[in-house]
Structure formats: C-alpha cells, structure tokens
Amino acid sequence: MKIKTSITLSDELIKDIDEVFGRAQNRSKFIENVLRDFIRKQAQKKRDLKDLDILNNKADALNKEAEDVLSYQVNL
C-alpha cells in the first residue's frame, strides 16, 4: 500500500535528480529507493554498534581466554 505525501525539495536538487536519472525516472520511486537504502544502512550501523558494544564489554574475558588457549601451544 502506498500513502501519498508531500515534500518540498529545492530546484537545484530536482535538477540534479533529473540530470542524473533523467526525467523518465519516476521521482517518487527514486526518492523511495534512496530512503529505503538509507534506512537499511542506518539499521545496519545500529546493529554494528550494538555488536561492538557487546564485544567491548566482553573484551577482557575474551582476551584472557585467548591467552589461556595460546599458553597450551607447543613451540615447534
């Protein structure tokens, strides 16, 4: 389902869109695709930051475990 909305863009931005994608391109479709891509990237960034926070909170324990495992290695 689509909901009609109204946005205001500068003449310069409209000209840039038309220049890059041509007037045959549906502007609404173009803007929807750009926004969908932006939202997907922001969601991924949010997940990445959450993962990084988890790793940082567990870093000391993970490093100690890695050191313990490495201590069992035999020099060849």
All heavy atoms as a GROMACS GRO file, in nm:
protein
  622
    1MET      N    1   0.083  -0.117   0.000
    1MET     CA    2   0.000   0.000   0.000
    1MET      C    3   0.089   0.124   0.000
    1MET      O    4   0.190   0.128   0.068
    1MET     CB    5  -0.088  -0.001   0.125
    1MET     CG    6  -0.181   0.117   0.129
    1MET     SD    7  -0.297   0.110   0.267
    1MET     CE    8  -0.211   0.210   0.385
    2LYS      N    9   0.053   0.221  -0.075
    2LYS     CA   10   0.126   0.347  -0.083
    2LYS      C   11   0.041   0.458  -0.021
    2LYS      O   12  -0.080   0.458  -0.033
    2LYS     CB   13   0.156   0.383  -0.228
    2LYS     CG   14   0.236   0.278  -0.302
    2LYS     CD   15   0.374   0.325  -0.322
    2LYS     CE   16   0.451   0.219  -0.398
    2LYS     NZ   17   0.586   0.251  -0.414
    3ILE      N   18   0.110   0.549   0.047
    3ILE     CA   19   0.043   0.664   0.106
    3ILE      C   20   0.100   0.788   0.040
    3ILE      O   21   0.221   0.807   0.036
    3ILE     CB   22   0.066   0.670   0.258
    3ILE    CG1   23   0.007   0.547   0.324
    3ILE    CG2   24   0.007   0.798   0.317
    3ILE    CD1   25   0.039   0.534   0.471
    4LYS      N   26   0.013   0.870  -0.013
    4LYS     CA   27   0.058   0.992  -0.079
    4LYS      C   28   0.098   1.094   0.026
    4LYS      O   29   0.027   1.116   0.125
    4LYS     CB   30  -0.053   1.048  -0.168
    4LYS     CG   31  -0.008   1.162  -0.253
    4LYS     CD   32  -0.113   1.200  -0.354
    4LYS     CE   33  -0.055   1.313  -0.437
    4LYS     NZ   34  -0.087   1.301  -0.576
    5THR      N   35   0.214   1.154   0.005
    5THR     CA   36   0.263   1.257   0.095
    5THR      C   37   0.324   1.368   0.012
    5THR      O   38   0.344   1.353  -0.109
    5THR     CB   39   0.365   1.198   0.195
    5THR    OG1   40   0.397   1.298   0.292
    5THR    CG2   41   0.489   1.153   0.127
    6SER      N   42   0.356   1.474   0.076
    6SER     CA   43   0.414   1.588   0.004
    6SER      C   44   0.544   1.629   0.072
    6SER      O   45   0.550   1.640   0.194
    6SER     CB   46   0.315   1.705   0.005
    6SER     OG   47   0.373   1.818  -0.057
    7ILE      N   48   0.647   1.650  -0.008
    7ILE     CA   49   0.773   1.702   0.044
    7ILE      C   50   0.815   1.820  -0.043
    7ILE      O   51   0.774   1.832  -0.158
    7ILE     CB   52   0.885   1.595   0.047
    7ILE    CG1   53   0.915   1.545  -0.094
    7ILE    CG2   54   0.848   1.481   0.138
    7ILE    CD1   55   1.038   1.457  -0.100
    8THR      N   56   0.897   1.904   0.014
    8THR     CA   57   0.946   2.020  -0.059
    8THR      C   58   1.096   2.005  -0.078
    8THR      O   59   1.169   1.986   0.019
    8THR     CB   60   0.915   2.150   0.019
    8THR    OG1   61   0.775   2.157   0.042
    8THR    CG2   62   0.960   2.271  -0.060
    9LEU      N   63   1.138   2.010  -0.204
    9LEU     CA   64   1.280   1.997  -0.238
    9LEU      C   65   1.323   2.121  -0.315
    9LEU      O   66   1.243   2.182  -0.387
    9LEU     CB   67   1.304   1.872  -0.323
    9LEU     CG   68   1.261   1.739  -0.262
    9LEU    CD1   69   1.274   1.627  -0.363
    9LEU    CD2   70   1.342   1.709  -0.137
   10SER      N   71   1.449   2.153  -0.304
   10SER     CA   72   1.500   2.270  -0.376
   10SER      C   73   1.501   2.243  -0.526
   10SER      O   74   1.511   2.129  -0.572
   10SER     CB   75   1.641   2.304  -0.329
   10SER     OG   76   1.732   2.202  -0.369
   11ASP      N   77   1.493   2.351  -0.604
   11ASP     CA   78   1.502   2.340  -0.750
   11ASP      C   79   1.632   2.273  -0.790
   11ASP      O   80   1.635   2.191  -0.883
   11ASP     CB   81   1.494   2.479  -0.816
   11ASP     CG   82   1.357   2.542  -0.808
   11ASP    OD1   83   1.259   2.468  -0.787
   11ASP    OD2   84   1.348   2.664  -0.823
   12GLU      N   85   1.738   2.307  -0.719
   12GLU     CA   86   1.870   2.252  -0.750
   12GLU      C   87   1.872   2.101  -0.734
   12GLU      O   88   1.926   2.029  -0.818
   12GLU     CB   89   1.975   2.316  -0.659
   12GLU     CG   90   2.117   2.273  -0.688
   12GLU     CD   91   2.216   2.342  -0.596
   12GLU    OE1   92   2.206   2.464  -0.577
   12GLU    OE2   93   2.304   2.269  -0.546
   13LEU      N   94   1.812   2.052  -0.626
   13LEU     CA   95   1.809   1.907  -0.603
   13LEU      C   96   1.725   1.836  -0.710
   13LEU      O   97   1.766   1.731  -0.762
   13LEU     CB   98   1.754   1.876  -0.464
   13LEU     CG   99   1.754   1.730  -0.422
   13LEU    CD1  100   1.893   1.669  -0.433
   13LEU    CD2  101   1.699   1.716  -0.282
   14ILE      N  102   1.612   1.893  -0.746
   14ILE     CA  103   1.528   1.835  -0.851
   14ILE      C  104   1.605   1.830  -0.983
   14ILE      O  105   1.603   1.730  -1.055
   14ILE     CB  106   1.397   1.914  -0.868
   14ILE    CG1  107   1.310   1.899  -0.743
   14ILE    CG2  108   1.321   1.871  -0.992
   14ILE    CD1  109   1.256   1.760  -0.718
   15LYS      N  110   1.675   1.937  -1.015
   15LYS     CA  111   1.755   1.940  -1.138
   15LYS      C  112   1.863   1.833  -1.135
   15LYS      O  113   1.888   1.767  -1.236
   15LYS     CB  114   1.816   2.078  -1.159
   15LYS     CG  115   1.717   2.183  -1.200
   15LYS     CD  116   1.783   2.321  -1.210
   15LYS     CE  117   1.680   2.429  -1.237
   15LYS     NZ  118   1.737   2.563  -1.235
   16ASP      N  119   1.929   1.817  -1.019
   16ASP     CA  120   2.033   1.714  -1.005
   16ASP      C  121   1.975   1.573  -1.025
   16ASP      O  122   2.034   1.490  -1.094
   16ASP     CB  123   2.101   1.723  -0.870
   16ASP     CG  124   2.189   1.845  -0.855
   16ASP    OD1  125   2.224   1.906  -0.959
   16ASP    OD2  126   2.225   1.879  -0.740
   17ILE      N  127   1.859   1.548  -0.966
   17ILE     CA  128   1.794   1.418  -0.982
   17ILE      C  129   1.762   1.394  -1.129
   17ILE      O  130   1.791   1.286  -1.183
   17ILE     CB  131   1.666   1.409  -0.896
   17ILE    CG1  132   1.702   1.408  -0.747
   17ILE    CG2  133   1.584   1.285  -0.933
   17ILE    CD1  134   1.581   1.424  -0.655
   18ASP      N  135   1.701   1.492  -1.193
   18ASP     CA  136   1.665   1.478  -1.334
   18ASP      C  137   1.788   1.461  -1.422
   18ASP      O  138   1.786   1.385  -1.520
   18ASP     CB  139   1.583   1.598  -1.381
   18ASP     CG  140   1.443   1.601  -1.321
   18ASP    OD1  141   1.400   1.496  -1.266
   18ASP    OD2  142   1.379   1.707  -1.327
   19GLU      N  143   1.896   1.532  -1.389
   19GLU     CA  144   2.018   1.524  -1.469
   19GLU      C  145   2.083   1.386  -1.458
   19GLU      O  146   2.127   1.329  -1.557
   19GLU     CB  147   2.117   1.631  -1.424
   19GLU     CG  148   2.244   1.637  -1.506
   19GLU     CD  149   2.335   1.749  -1.460
   19GLU    OE1  150   2.288   1.864  -1.449
   19GLU    OE2  151   2.455   1.720  -1.435
   20VAL      N  152   2.085   1.333  -1.339
   20VAL     CA  153   2.150   1.204  -1.318
   20VAL      C  154   2.062   1.088  -1.366
   20VAL      O  155   2.112   0.995  -1.430
   20VAL     CB  156   2.186   1.185  -1.169
   20VAL    CG1  157   2.239   1.045  -1.143
   20VAL    CG2  158   2.290   1.289  -1.126
   21PHE      N  159   1.934   1.093  -1.338
   21PHE     CA  160   1.846   0.980  -1.368
   21PHE      C  161   1.751   1.004  -1.483
   21PHE      O  162   1.679   0.913  -1.523
   21PHE     CB  163   1.767   0.941  -1.242
   21PHE     CG  164   1.857   0.889  -1.134
   21PHE    CD1  165   1.900   0.971  -1.033
   21PHE    CD2  166   1.902   0.758  -1.138
   21PHE    CE1  167   1.985   0.924  -0.935
   21PHE    CE2  168   1.987   0.710  -1.040
   21PHE     CZ  169   2.028   0.792  -0.938
   22GLY      N  170   1.748   1.124  -1.535
   22GLY     CA  171   1.661   1.153  -1.647
   22GLY      C  172   1.518   1.178  -1.602
   22GLY      O  173   1.475   1.134  -1.496
   23ARG      N  174   1.446   1.248  -1.683
   23ARG     CA  175   1.307   1.282  -1.648
   23ARG      C  176   1.216   1.161  -1.661
   23ARG      O  177   1.106   1.160  -1.608
   23ARG     CB  178   1.258   1.396  -1.734
   23ARG     CG  179   1.332   1.526  -1.702
   23ARG     CD  180   1.260   1.644  -1.756
   23ARG     NE  181   1.127   1.654  -1.699
   23ARG     CZ  182   1.090   1.743  -1.607
   23ARG    NH1  183   1.178   1.829  -1.561
   23ARG    NH2  184   0.967   1.748  -1.563
   24ALA      N  185   1.261   1.058  -1.733
   24ALA     CA  186   1.179   0.939  -1.748
   24ALA      C  187   1.168   0.863  -1.616
   24ALA      O  188   1.072   0.790  -1.594
   24ALA     CB  189   1.237   0.848  -1.856
   25GLN      N  190   1.268   0.880  -1.530
   25GLN     CA  191   1.268   0.814  -1.398
   25GLN      C  192   1.158   0.875  -1.312
   25GLN      O  193   1.143   0.997  -1.304
   25GLN     CB  194   1.404   0.833  -1.330
   25GLN     CG  195   1.412   0.784  -1.188
   25GLN     CD  196   1.441   0.636  -1.176
   25GLN    OE1  197   1.480   0.574  -1.272
   25GLN    NE2  198   1.421   0.581  -1.060
   26ASN      N  199   1.081   0.792  -1.247
   26ASN     CA  200   0.977   0.838  -1.157
   26ASN      C  201   1.043   0.893  -1.031
   26ASN      O  202   1.110   0.820  -0.959
   26ASN     CB  203   0.885   0.719  -1.124
   26ASN     CG  204   0.772   0.756  -1.033
   26ASN    OD1  205   0.792   0.818  -0.930
   26ASN    ND2  206   0.653   0.716  -1.071
   27ARG      N  207   1.027   1.021  -1.004
   27ARG     CA  208   1.092   1.083  -0.888
   27ARG      C  209   1.049   1.018  -0.756
   27ARG      O  210   1.131   0.998  -0.667
   27ARG     CB  211   1.061   1.232  -0.882
   27ARG     CG  212   1.132   1.312  -0.989
   27ARG     CD  213   1.096   1.459  -0.974
   27ARG     NE  214   1.147   1.536  -1.085
   27ARG     CZ  215   1.090   1.646  -1.131
   27ARG    NH1  216   0.979   1.691  -1.073
   27ARG    NH2  217   1.142   1.712  -1.231
   28SER      N  218   0.922   0.986  -0.745
   28SER     CA  219   0.874   0.923  -0.622
   28SER      C  220   0.943   0.789  -0.600
   28SER      O  221   0.984   0.757  -0.488
   28SER     CB  222   0.722   0.903  -0.627
   28SER     OG  223   0.656   1.027  -0.623
   29LYS      N  224   0.954   0.712  -0.706
   29LYS     CA  225   1.020   0.582  -0.696
   29LYS      C  226   1.168   0.601  -0.658
   29LYS      O  227   1.222   0.529  -0.575
   29LYS     CB  228   1.008   0.507  -0.827
   29LYS     CG  229   1.062   0.368  -0.824
   29LYS     CD  230   1.036   0.296  -0.956
   29LYS     CE  231   1.091   0.155  -0.951
   29LYS     NZ  232   1.065   0.084  -1.077
   30PHE      N  233   1.231   0.699  -0.721
   30PHE     CA  234   1.372   0.729  -0.690
   30PHE      C  235   1.389   0.765  -0.543
   30PHE      O  236   1.474   0.710  -0.473
   30PHE     CB  237   1.422   0.844  -0.780
   30PHE     CG  238   1.554   0.900  -0.735
   30PHE    CD1  239   1.671   0.831  -0.761
   30PHE    CD2  240   1.560   1.019  -0.665
   30PHE    CE1  241   1.793   0.882  -0.718
   30PHE    CE2  242   1.682   1.070  -0.622
   30PHE     CZ  243   1.799   1.001  -0.649
   31ILE      N  244   1.306   0.857  -0.492
   31ILE     CA  245   1.316   0.901  -0.353
   31ILE      C  246   1.287   0.785  -0.259
   31ILE      O  247   1.355   0.767  -0.157
   31ILE     CB  248   1.223   1.022  -0.328
   31ILE    CG1  249   1.275   1.144  -0.405
   31ILE    CG2  250   1.210   1.052  -0.179
   31ILE    CD1  251   1.179   1.260  -0.411
   32GLU      N  252   1.188   0.703  -0.292
   32GLU     CA  253   1.157   0.586  -0.208
   32GLU      C  254   1.276   0.492  -0.201
   32GLU      O  255   1.311   0.442  -0.094
   32GLU     CB  256   1.034   0.513  -0.265
   32GLU     CG  257   0.989   0.398  -0.179
   32GLU     CD  258   0.860   0.335  -0.229
   32GLU    OE1  259   0.796   0.388  -0.322
   32GLU    OE2  260   0.824   0.229  -0.175
   33ASN      N  261   1.341   0.466  -0.314
   33ASN     CA  262   1.458   0.377  -0.317
   33ASN      C  263   1.574   0.434  -0.236
   33ASN      O  264   1.641   0.361  -0.163
   33ASN     CB  265   1.502   0.350  -0.460
   33ASN     CG  266   1.406   0.261  -0.535
   33ASN    OD1  267   1.330   0.185  -0.476
   33ASN    ND2  268   1.407   0.271  -0.667
   34VAL      N  269   1.598   0.564  -0.249
   34VAL     CA  270   1.706   0.628  -0.174
   34VAL      C  271   1.677   0.620  -0.024
   34VAL      O  272   1.766   0.586   0.055
   34VAL     CB  273   1.723   0.775  -0.219
   34VAL    CG1  274   1.814   0.851  -0.124
   34VAL    CG2  275   1.778   0.780  -0.360
   35LEU      N  276   1.555   0.649   0.017
   35LEU     CA  277   1.520   0.643   0.158
   35LEU      C  278   1.527   0.500   0.212
   35LEU      O  279   1.574   0.478   0.324
   35LEU     CB  280   1.380   0.701   0.181
   35LEU     CG  281   1.371   0.853   0.165
   35LEU    CD1  282   1.225   0.898   0.172
   35LEU    CD2  283   1.453   0.924   0.271
   36ARG      N  284   1.482   0.404   0.133
   36ARG     CA  285   1.487   0.263   0.176
   36ARG      C  286   1.633   0.221   0.199
   36ARG      O  287   1.665   0.156   0.298
   36ARG     CB  288   1.421   0.174   0.073
   36ARG     CG  289   1.410   0.029   0.117
   36ARG     CD  290   1.327  -0.055   0.023
   36ARG     NE  291   1.185  -0.029   0.047
   36ARG     CZ  292   1.102   0.023  -0.041
   36ARG    NH1  293   1.142   0.053  -0.162
   36ARG    NH2  294   0.975   0.042  -0.012
   37ASP      N  295   1.721   0.261   0.107
   37ASP     CA  296   1.863   0.230   0.120
   37ASP      C  297   1.923   0.298   0.243
   37ASP      O  298   1.998   0.237   0.318
   37ASP     CB  299   1.938   0.273  -0.007
   37ASP     CG  300   2.082   0.230  -0.006
   37ASP    OD1  301   2.109   0.110   0.016
   37ASP    OD2  302   2.170   0.317  -0.028
   38PHE      N  303   1.888   0.424   0.264
   38PHE     CA  304   1.938   0.497   0.381
   38PHE      C  305   1.893   0.430   0.511
   38PHE      O  306   1.972   0.411   0.603
   38PHE     CB  307   1.889   0.642   0.376
   38PHE     CG  308   1.930   0.723   0.496
   38PHE    CD1  309   2.058   0.774   0.505
   38PHE    CD2  310   1.840   0.747   0.600
   38PHE    CE1  311   2.097   0.849   0.617
   38PHE    CE2  312   1.878   0.820   0.710
   38PHE     CZ  313   2.006   0.872   0.719
   39ILE      N  314   1.766   0.392   0.519
   39ILE     CA  315   1.713   0.328   0.639
   39ILE      C  316   1.782   0.194   0.662
   39ILE      O  317   1.818   0.160   0.776
   39ILE     CB  318   1.560   0.311   0.629
   39ILE    CG1  319   1.493   0.449   0.637
   39ILE    CG2  320   1.506   0.217   0.736
   39ILE    CD1  321   1.347   0.450   0.599
   40ARG      N  322   1.805   0.117   0.556
   40ARG     CA  323   1.874  -0.012   0.569
   40ARG      C  324   2.016   0.009   0.622
   40ARG      O  325   2.061  -0.063   0.712
   40ARG     CB  326   1.876  -0.082   0.433
   40ARG     CG  327   1.935  -0.220   0.436
   40ARG     CD  328   1.926  -0.296   0.304
   40ARG     NE  329   1.975  -0.218   0.191
   40ARG     CZ  330   1.898  -0.172   0.090
   40ARG    NH1  331   1.769  -0.197   0.088
   40ARG    NH2  332   1.950  -0.103  -0.009
   41LYS      N  333   2.087   0.110   0.572
   41LYS     CA  334   2.223   0.138   0.618
   41LYS      C  335   2.224   0.184   0.764
   41LYS      O  336   2.312   0.146   0.841
   41LYS     CB  337   2.289   0.243   0.529
   41LYS     CG  338   2.327   0.189   0.393
   41LYS     CD  339   2.388   0.296   0.305
   41LYS     CE  340   2.421   0.240   0.168
   41LYS     NZ  341   2.474   0.342   0.077
   42GLN      N  342   2.127   0.265   0.803
   42GLN     CA  343   2.120   0.312   0.942
   42GLN      C  344   2.090   0.195   1.036
   42GLN      O  345   2.146   0.188   1.146
   42GLN     CB  346   2.014   0.421   0.957
   42GLN     CG  347   2.049   0.550   0.887
   42GLN     CD  348   2.180   0.609   0.935
   42GLN    OE1  349   2.202   0.626   1.054
   42GLN    NE2  350   2.268   0.642   0.842
   43ALA      N  351   2.003   0.104   0.994
   43ALA     CA  352   1.971  -0.013   1.076
   43ALA      C  353   2.094  -0.101   1.092
   43ALA      O  354   2.122  -0.152   1.201
   43ALA     CB  355   1.856  -0.092   1.014
   44GLN      N  356   2.171  -0.118   0.983
   44GLN     CA  357   2.294  -0.198   0.990
   44GLN      C  358   2.395  -0.132   1.082
   44GLN      O  359   2.461  -0.198   1.162
   44GLN     CB  360   2.354  -0.218   0.851
   44GLN     CG  361   2.481  -0.302   0.850
   44GLN     CD  362   2.457  -0.443   0.898
   44GLN    OE1  363   2.369  -0.512   0.847
   44GLN    NE2  364   2.533  -0.489   0.996
   45LYS      N  365   2.407  -0.001   1.073
   45LYS     CA  366   2.500   0.073   1.159
   45LYS      C  367   2.461   0.055   1.306
   45LYS      O  368   2.547   0.035   1.393
   45LYS     CB  369   2.500   0.222   1.123
   45LYS     CG  370   2.606   0.302   1.196
   45LYS     CD  371   2.596   0.451   1.166
   45LYS     CE  372   2.634   0.482   1.024
   45LYS     NZ  373   2.638   0.628   0.998
   46LYS      N  374   2.332   0.058   1.334
   46LYS     CA  375   2.283   0.040   1.471
   46LYS      C  376   2.317  -0.100   1.521
   46LYS      O  377   2.362  -0.117   1.635
   46LYS     CB  378   2.132   0.064   1.475
   46LYS     CG  379   2.072   0.062   1.612
   46LYS     CD  380   1.924   0.095   1.606
   46LYS     CE  381   1.862   0.095   1.744
   46LYS     NZ  382   1.719   0.129   1.741
   47ARG      N  383   2.297  -0.202   1.435
   47ARG     CA  384   2.332  -0.340   1.474
   47ARG      C  385   2.483  -0.352   1.496
   47ARG      O  386   2.527  -0.418   1.592
   47ARG     CB  387   2.286  -0.439   1.367
   47ARG     CG  388   2.136  -0.459   1.364
   47ARG     CD  389   2.095  -0.574   1.272
   47ARG     NE  390   2.138  -0.557   1.135
   47ARG     CZ  391   2.068  -0.498   1.040
   47ARG    NH1  392   1.949  -0.447   1.067
   47ARG    NH2  393   2.115  -0.488   0.917
   48ASP      N  394   2.562  -0.290   1.410
   48ASP     CA  395   2.708  -0.296   1.424
   48ASP      C  396   2.754  -0.232   1.555
   48ASP      O  397   2.842  -0.285   1.623
   48ASP     CB  398   2.778  -0.227   1.305
   48ASP     CG  399   2.764  -0.303   1.175
   48ASP    OD1  400   2.723  -0.422   1.178
   48ASP    OD2  401   2.793  -0.244   1.069
   49LEU      N  402   2.696  -0.119   1.590
   49LEU     CA  403   2.732  -0.052   1.715
   49LEU      C  404   2.693  -0.137   1.836
   49LEU      O  405   2.767  -0.143   1.935
   49LEU     CB  406   2.667   0.086   1.723
   49LEU     CG  407   2.725   0.192   1.629
   49LEU    CD1  408   2.640   0.320   1.634
   49LEU    CD2  409   2.869   0.223   1.664
   50LYS      N  410   2.578  -0.203   1.827
   50LYS     CA  411   2.536  -0.291   1.936
   50LYS      C  412   2.633  -0.408   1.950
   50LYS      O  413   2.673  -0.443   2.061
   50LYS     CB  414   2.394  -0.342   1.908
   50LYS     CG  415   2.337  -0.428   2.018
   50LYS     CD  416   2.196  -0.471   1.986
   50LYS     CE  417   2.141  -0.563   2.095
   50LYS     NZ  418   2.007  -0.612   2.063
   51ASP      N  419   2.673  -0.468   1.836
   51ASP     CA  420   2.769  -0.578   1.838
   51ASP      C  421   2.904  -0.533   1.895
   51ASP      O  422   2.966  -0.604   1.975
   51ASP     CB  423   2.790  -0.636   1.698
   51ASP     CG  424   2.668  -0.712   1.647
   51ASP    OD1  425   2.578  -0.743   1.727
   51ASP    OD2  426   2.664  -0.741   1.525
   52LEU      N  427   2.948  -0.415   1.854
   52LEU     CA  428   3.074  -0.361   1.904
   52LEU      C  429   3.069  -0.338   2.054
   52LEU      O  430   3.164  -0.369   2.127
   52LEU     CB  431   3.109  -0.231   1.831
   52LEU     CG  432   3.240  -0.165   1.868
   52LEU    CD1  433   3.358  -0.258   1.840
   52LEU    CD2  434   3.257  -0.034   1.792
   53ASP      N  435   2.956  -0.290   2.103
   53ASP     CA  436   2.939  -0.268   2.246
   53ASP      C  437   2.947  -0.401   2.322
   53ASP      O  438   3.011  -0.411   2.427
   53ASP     CB  439   2.805  -0.198   2.273
   53ASP     CG  440   2.790  -0.156   2.417
   53ASP    OD1  441   2.885  -0.096   2.472
   53ASP    OD2  442   2.683  -0.181   2.475
   54ILE      N  443   2.884  -0.505   2.267
   54ILE     CA  444   2.889  -0.638   2.330
   54ILE      C  445   3.034  -0.687   2.334
   54ILE      O  446   3.081  -0.736   2.438
   54ILE     CB  447   2.799  -0.737   2.254
   54ILE    CG1  448   2.652  -0.701   2.275
   54ILE    CG2  449   2.826  -0.881   2.299
   54ILE    CD1  450   2.556  -0.774   2.183
   55LEU      N  451   3.105  -0.675   2.221
   55LEU     CA  452   3.244  -0.719   2.217
   55LEU      C  453   3.332  -0.641   2.315
   55LEU      O  454   3.416  -0.699   2.384
   55LEU     CB  455   3.301  -0.706   2.075
   55LEU     CG  456   3.248  -0.806   1.973
   55LEU    CD1  457   3.296  -0.770   1.834
   55LEU    CD2  458   3.291  -0.947   2.010
   56ASN      N  459   3.312  -0.510   2.321
   56ASN     CA  460   3.391  -0.429   2.413
   56ASN      C  461   3.365  -0.467   2.558
   56ASN      O  462   3.456  -0.469   2.640
   56ASN     CB  463   3.364  -0.280   2.391
   56ASN     CG  464   3.430  -0.227   2.266
   56ASN    OD1  465   3.530  -0.282   2.219
   56ASN    ND2  466   3.374  -0.121   2.210
   57ASN      N  467   3.239  -0.498   2.590
   57ASN     CA  468   3.205  -0.537   2.727
   57ASN      C  469   3.263  -0.673   2.764
   57ASN      O  470   3.287  -0.700   2.881
   57ASN     CB  471   3.053  -0.537   2.747
   57ASN     CG  472   2.995  -0.398   2.753
   57ASN    OD1  473   3.063  -0.303   2.791
   57ASN    ND2  474   2.870  -0.384   2.715
   58LYS      N  475   3.285  -0.758   2.665
   58LYS     CA  476   3.338  -0.893   2.689
   58LYS      C  477   3.486  -0.904   2.654
   58LYS      O  478   3.544  -1.012   2.664
   58LYS     CB  479   3.260  -0.995   2.605
   58LYS     CG  480   3.110  -0.997   2.628
   58LYS     CD  481   3.077  -1.056   2.761
   58LYS     CE  482   2.926  -1.065   2.778
   58LYS     NZ  483   2.888  -1.117   2.907
   59ALA      N  484   3.550  -0.795   2.614
   59ALA     CA  485   3.687  -0.799   2.563
   59ALA      C  486   3.786  -0.858   2.662
   59ALA      O  487   3.868  -0.943   2.625
   59ALA     CB  488   3.732  -0.660   2.520
   60ASP      N  489   3.780  -0.816   2.786
   60ASP     CA  490   3.876  -0.866   2.885
   60ASP      C  491   3.865  -1.018   2.901
   60ASP      O  492   3.965  -1.089   2.900
   60ASP     CB  493   3.857  -0.798   3.021
   60ASP     CG  494   3.903  -0.652   3.019
   60ASP    OD1  495   3.986  -0.618   2.931
   60ASP    OD2  496   3.856  -0.574   3.104
   61ALA      N  497   3.743  -1.068   2.914
   61ALA     CA  498   3.723  -1.212   2.930
   61ALA      C  499   3.766  -1.287   2.805
   61ALA      O  500   3.831  -1.393   2.814
   61ALA     CB  501   3.576  -1.242   2.960
   62LEU      N  502   3.734  -1.233   2.688
   62LEU     CA  503   3.774  -1.298   2.563
   62LEU      C  504   3.926  -1.300   2.546
   62LEU      O  505   3.984  -1.400   2.502
   62LEU     CB  506   3.708  -1.229   2.443
   62LEU     CG  507   3.556  -1.245   2.430
   62LEU    CD1  508   3.502  -1.153   2.323
   62LEU    CD2  509   3.519  -1.390   2.402
   63ASN      N  510   3.991  -1.191   2.583
   63ASN     CA  511   4.137  -1.184   2.572
   63ASN      C  512   4.204  -1.282   2.670
   63ASN      O  513   4.301  -1.349   2.634
   63ASN     CB  514   4.187  -1.042   2.598
   63ASN     CG  515   4.156  -0.950   2.482
   63ASN    OD1  516   4.141  -0.995   2.369
   63ASN    ND2  517   4.146  -0.821   2.510
   64LYS      N  518   4.151  -1.293   2.791
   64LYS     CA  519   4.206  -1.389   2.888
   64LYS      C  520   4.190  -1.532   2.838
   64LYS      O  521   4.281  -1.614   2.850
   64LYS     CB  522   4.139  -1.372   3.024
   64LYS     CG  523   4.183  -1.250   3.099
   64LYS     CD  524   4.112  -1.237   3.232
   64LYS     CE  525   4.152  -1.106   3.299
   64LYS     NZ  526   4.078  -1.082   3.423
   65GLU      N  527   4.075  -1.561   2.780
   65GLU     CA  528   4.052  -1.695   2.725
   65GLU      C  529   4.148  -1.724   2.611
   65GLU      O  530   4.205  -1.834   2.602
   65GLU     CB  531   3.908  -1.708   2.678
   65GLU     CG  532   3.870  -1.847   2.631
   65GLU     CD  533   3.724  -1.858   2.594
   65GLU    OE1  534   3.640  -1.785   2.649
   65GLU    OE2  535   3.693  -1.943   2.508
   66ALA      N  536   4.170  -1.626   2.524
   66ALA     CA  537   4.262  -1.645   2.412
   66ALA      C  538   4.405  -1.666   2.464
   66ALA      O  539   4.478  -1.753   2.412
   66ALA     CB  540   4.258  -1.524   2.319
   67GLU      N  541   4.446  -1.591   2.564
   67GLU     CA  542   4.580  -1.608   2.622
   67GLU      C  543   4.594  -1.747   2.683
   67GLU      O  544   4.699  -1.812   2.670
   67GLU     CB  545   4.606  -1.501   2.728
   67GLU     CG  546   4.630  -1.363   2.671
   67GLU     CD  547   4.641  -1.256   2.777
   67GLU    OE1  548   4.645  -1.290   2.898
   67GLU    OE2  549   4.647  -1.137   2.740
   68ASP      N  550   4.490  -1.795   2.750
   68ASP     CA  551   4.492  -1.928   2.809
   68ASP      C  552   4.509  -2.035   2.700
   68ASP      O  553   4.591  -2.125   2.714
   68ASP     CB  554   4.365  -1.952   2.888
   68ASP     CG  555   4.363  -2.086   2.957
   68ASP    OD1  556   4.461  -2.117   3.028
   68ASP    OD2  557   4.264  -2.161   2.942
   69VAL      N  558   4.433  -2.023   2.594
   69VAL     CA  559   4.442  -2.120   2.484
   69VAL      C  560   4.582  -2.117   2.422
   69VAL      O  561   4.642  -2.221   2.394
   69VAL     CB  562   4.332  -2.093   2.376
   69VAL    CG1  563   4.358  -2.173   2.250
   69VAL    CG2  564   4.196  -2.122   2.433
   70LEU      N  565   4.634  -1.998   2.401
   70LEU     CA  566   4.768  -1.985   2.342
   70LEU      C  567   4.878  -2.042   2.431
   70LEU      O  568   4.980  -2.089   2.382
   70LEU     CB  569   4.798  -1.839   2.308
   70LEU     CG  570   4.715  -1.779   2.194
   70LEU    CD1  571   4.741  -1.629   2.184
   70LEU    CD2  572   4.746  -1.848   2.062
   71SER      N  573   4.856  -2.040   2.561
   71SER     CA  574   4.958  -2.091   2.653
   71SER      C  575   4.976  -2.243   2.640
   71SER      O  576   5.078  -2.297   2.679
   71SER     CB  577   4.923  -2.053   2.796
   71SER     OG  578   4.812  -2.130   2.842
   72TYR      N  579   4.877  -2.311   2.582
   72TYR     CA  580   4.887  -2.456   2.564
   72TYR      C  581   4.959  -2.494   2.435
   72TYR      O  582   4.985  -2.612   2.413
   72TYR     CB  583   4.748  -2.520   2.565
   72TYR     CG  584   4.682  -2.518   2.700
   72TYR    CD1  585   4.582  -2.426   2.729
   72TYR    CD2  586   4.721  -2.607   2.799
   72TYR    CE1  587   4.523  -2.422   2.854
   72TYR    CE2  588   4.662  -2.604   2.925
   72TYR     CZ  589   4.563  -2.511   2.951
   72TYR     OH  590   4.505  -2.509   3.076
   73GLN      N  591   4.988  -2.398   2.350
   73GLN     CA  592   5.056  -2.430   2.224
   73GLN      C  593   5.201  -2.466   2.250
   73GLN      O  594   5.267  -2.410   2.338
   73GLN     CB  595   5.048  -2.312   2.127
   73GLN     CG  596   4.909  -2.292   2.073
   73GLN     CD  597   4.905  -2.185   1.963
   73GLN    OE1  598   5.002  -2.114   1.944
   73GLN    NE2  599   4.796  -2.178   1.891
   74VAL      N  600   5.248  -2.561   2.173
   74VAL     CA  601   5.386  -2.609   2.185
   74VAL      C  602   5.469  -2.541   2.077
   74VAL      O  603   5.429  -2.534   1.962
   74VAL     CB  604   5.393  -2.762   2.168
   74VAL    CG1  605   5.534  -2.812   2.173
   74VAL    CG2  606   5.306  -2.829   2.274
   75ASN      N  607   5.586  -2.490   2.115
   75ASN     CA  608   5.677  -2.433   2.017
   75ASN      C  609   5.735  -2.544   1.930
   75ASN      O  610   5.780  -2.646   1.982
   75ASN     CB  611   5.790  -2.357   2.085
   75ASN     CG  612   5.739  -2.231   2.154
   75ASN    OD1  613   5.645  -2.172   2.109
   75ASN    ND2  614   5.805  -2.193   2.262
   76LEU      N  615   5.730  -2.528   1.804
   76LEU     CA  616   5.786  -2.627   1.711
   76LEU      C  617   5.923  -2.589   1.663
   76LEU      O  618   5.960  -2.483   1.644
   76LEU     CB  619   5.692  -2.649   1.591
   76LEU     CG  620   5.553  -2.700   1.627
   76LEU    CD1  621   5.469  -2.710   1.501
   76LEU    CD2  622   5.560  -2.837   1.693
   0.00000   0.00000   0.00000
